[in-house]
Each structure stands twice: as C-alpha cells, then as structure tokens.
Amino acid sequence: MSSLASRQCVPCRGGMPPMRGDEIKEFLNELNGWEVVEEHHLKKDFKFTDFREALSFVNRVGELAEAEGHHPDISFGWGYAGIKIWTHKIDGLSESDFILAAKIDAM
C-alpha cells in the first residue's frame, strides 16, 4: 500500500495555490496508473467484467469519498468506471487528491 493511502484527506479552505510541476510529479510517482490532466485533475479509468461489478466499485468509492470528505467525479457504465479528482476550492490539485487516489487503488 502507498504511504499516501494511510493518510487522511484534509478539507481545503481555499486561499492556497494548486500544486504545480515537480510537486505533482513527486506525488504522482506514488500512484499506479493515474494521469494528471493539464495540472488540474487526476484521472483513471477502471475496467470490469460487467455492470454489477462496475456499480459495486462505484459504490465503494462513494463510501470512501464520504468517509474522507473528498468527492471525485465518477462516471460508469457496463464494464467501466472513470474517476476524476481535484480540489474544487482551489480549482486544481492538492495533496488530498493524491491521498484519495491512493485509497481508491488500495480498495
């Protein structure tokens, strides 16, 4: 398990700049298969054998998001789910985004 997955998401109150450049790369190195899009959000697509499996995954991610107080954008359908994570208060990436991504991978 990534060391990020053992940490807790911290609510963002705004007033801080989003992560950029090397700071993003450092945290991204601790994740598996996530992509950074335009230094704005994390994105990962997941594949499943059917709709029920995708739905089960989405429900587990939803429960995790509620527990962490950090909510990703989720899309899903038959055999797939897509997750996008960013910190809305700063309209970009924060450490909590990487923590949530690591926790999703650890499920």
Secondary structure, DSSP 8 states (H G I E B T S, - for coil): --GGGGS------S-S----HHHHHHHHTTSSS-EEETTTEEEEEEE-SSHHHHHHHHHHHHHHHHHHT---EEEEETTEEEEEE-BGGGTB--HHHHHHHHHHHH-
